[in-house]
Each structure stands twice: as C-alpha cells, then as structure tokens.
Amino acid sequence: MDHSPEFLDLVDEARAGVREVSVAETRDRVQNGATLIDVREDNEFEAGHATGAEHMGRGVIERDIRFKHPKKDEELILYCGGGYRSALAAANLQKMGYTNVWSMAGGWSAWKDAEAPVE
C-alpha cells in the first residue's frame, strides 16, 4: 500500500514513543499471559488473523478498550497489517494511561512471514 508522507510522519512520531516487539517476542509474551489485539478492519480480521487474537478495530479501540481491559497495567500487544496502525493505536492507549502496551513490528505481514499460527 502506498502511504502519504503525512501519514508516515504521524507513524514515525507515534513509534518514537511506543515500544515494539517482534513476532517471536509476541508469541512468547502471549504464551506468558499477554493479550494480542488485532486492530485491523473487520474484513481484514475475518479473512485471517493470528491464532487467539482478539479483534478491536483501529476505529474503536480507544472508545472500547476500557470495557474489555480495564486494568491499565495489563500487557497488551497490538498488531495491524504492517505495524503502522498498531503504533498509532498504542500511542493513543499510552496517552489514555495504559502502561504496558506494545506494537508488533511488521504486523500481520511479519506474522505470516514467520509462519506463525493463523485462524
């Protein structure tokens, strides 16, 4: 996908303040209790997603996160298609007081490339 320079600037700004983890680290952390959240659009999630991932789209995560995850120190790992939208969402969750939120580097593309389990 071709991204505008303005969008990439927003992502770069978000990434500067967001911690990222690899697919391998994500899998280890999920095995140890972290929650994996797919922030892609509904149709993207329905077409395939990381095994065990919760869906909370980028358009609603800031609104709905407190209902499913009220503990602001819970470990949450977000992913999207390539790591851009998840970085933006993670930055916003941090602004909302979430202290243990991560963005998975490379997103769904990296997950598939690593041949990690999918549903």
C-alpha positions as CSV (number, residue, x, y, z in Angstrom):
1,M,0.0,0.0,0.0
2,D,1.2,3.5,-0.8
3,H,1.2,5.7,2.2
4,S,1.3,9.5,2.2
5,P,4.2,11.4,3.6
6,E,1.9,13.0,6.2
7,F,0.7,9.6,7.4
8,L,4.2,8.3,7.6
9,D,5.2,11.4,9.7
10,L,2.4,10.6,12.1
11,V,3.5,7.0,12.4
12,D,7.1,8.0,12.9
13,E,6.1,10.3,15.7
14,A,4.0,7.6,17.3
15,R,6.8,5.0,17.0
16,A,9.2,7.3,18.8
17,G,7.2,6.8,22.0
18,V,5.9,3.2,21.5
19,R,7.7,0.0,22.3
20,E,7.8,-2.6,19.6
21,V,8.2,-6.4,19.8
22,S,9.0,-8.9,17.2
23,V,6.7,-11.8,16.2
24,A,8.9,-14.2,18.2
25,E,8.7,-12.0,21.3
26,T,5.0,-11.6,20.8
27,R,4.4,-15.3,20.7
28,D,6.5,-15.7,23.9
29,R,4.7,-12.9,25.7
30,V,1.2,-14.2,24.7
31,Q,2.2,-17.6,26.0
32,N,3.0,-15.9,29.3
33,G,-0.3,-14.1,29.5
34,A,-0.1,-11.0,27.2
35,T,-3.2,-10.2,25.2
36,L,-2.8,-10.0,21.4
37,I,-5.2,-7.5,19.8
38,D,-5.8,-7.1,16.1
39,V,-6.6,-3.5,15.2
40,R,-7.3,-4.1,11.5
41,E,-10.6,-3.6,9.9
42,D,-13.4,-6.2,10.3
43,N,-13.0,-7.6,6.8
44,E,-9.2,-8.0,7.3
45,F,-9.6,-9.8,10.6
46,E,-12.3,-12.1,9.1
47,A,-10.0,-13.0,6.2
48,G,-7.4,-14.3,8.7
49,H,-5.7,-13.4,11.9
50,A,-3.2,-14.6,14.4
51,T,-4.4,-17.6,16.4
52,G,-6.0,-16.4,19.6
53,A,-6.0,-12.7,18.7
54,E,-8.9,-10.5,19.9
55,H,-10.4,-8.1,17.4
56,M,-10.7,-4.4,18.3
57,G,-10.5,-2.3,15.2
58,R,-8.4,0.8,15.0
59,G,-11.6,2.9,14.6
60,V,-13.0,1.9,18.0
61,I,-10.1,0.7,20.2
62,E,-9.8,4.0,22.2
63,R,-13.5,4.0,22.8
64,D,-13.9,0.3,23.8
65,I,-10.6,-0.7,25.4
66,R,-11.7,0.0,29.0
67,F,-14.6,-2.3,28.8
68,K,-12.5,-5.4,27.9
69,H,-9.3,-4.3,29.5
70,P,-9.9,-2.0,32.4
71,K,-6.5,-2.8,34.1
72,K,-4.2,-0.2,32.7
73,D,-1.1,-2.3,33.5
74,E,-2.3,-5.4,31.6
75,E,0.2,-6.4,28.9
76,L,-1.4,-5.7,25.5
77,I,0.3,-6.3,22.2
78,L,-1.4,-4.6,19.2
79,Y,-0.9,-5.5,15.5
80,C,-2.2,-4.4,12.2
81,G,-1.2,-5.1,8.6
82,G,2.3,-3.7,8.7
83,G,2.8,-2.1,12.1
84,Y,1.6,1.4,11.3
85,R,-1.9,1.5,12.7
86,S,-0.9,-0.5,15.7
87,A,1.8,2.0,16.5
88,L,-0.8,4.8,16.3
89,A,-3.3,2.9,18.5
90,A,-0.6,2.0,21.0
91,A,0.5,5.7,21.3
92,N,-3.1,6.7,22.0
93,L,-3.6,3.9,24.6
94,Q,-0.5,5.2,26.3
95,K,-1.9,8.7,26.4
96,M,-5.0,7.1,28.0
97,G,-2.8,5.8,30.8
98,Y,-2.1,2.2,29.6
99,T,1.4,1.4,30.8
100,N,2.2,-2.0,29.3
101,V,1.2,-1.7,25.6
102,W,3.3,-2.8,22.7
103,S,3.1,-2.7,18.9
104,M,4.1,-5.8,17.0
105,A,6.7,-4.8,14.4
106,G,5.8,-5.8,10.9
107,G,2.2,-6.6,11.8
108,W,0.2,-9.3,10.0
109,S,2.7,-9.4,7.2
110,A,5.5,-10.3,9.6
111,W,3.3,-12.9,11.4
112,K,2.6,-14.7,8.1
113,D,6.2,-14.5,7.0
114,A,7.2,-16.1,10.3
115,E,4.7,-18.9,9.6
116,A,3.1,-18.3,13.0
117,P,-0.3,-19.9,13.6
118,V,-3.3,-18.3,12.0
119,E,-7.1,-18.7,12.1
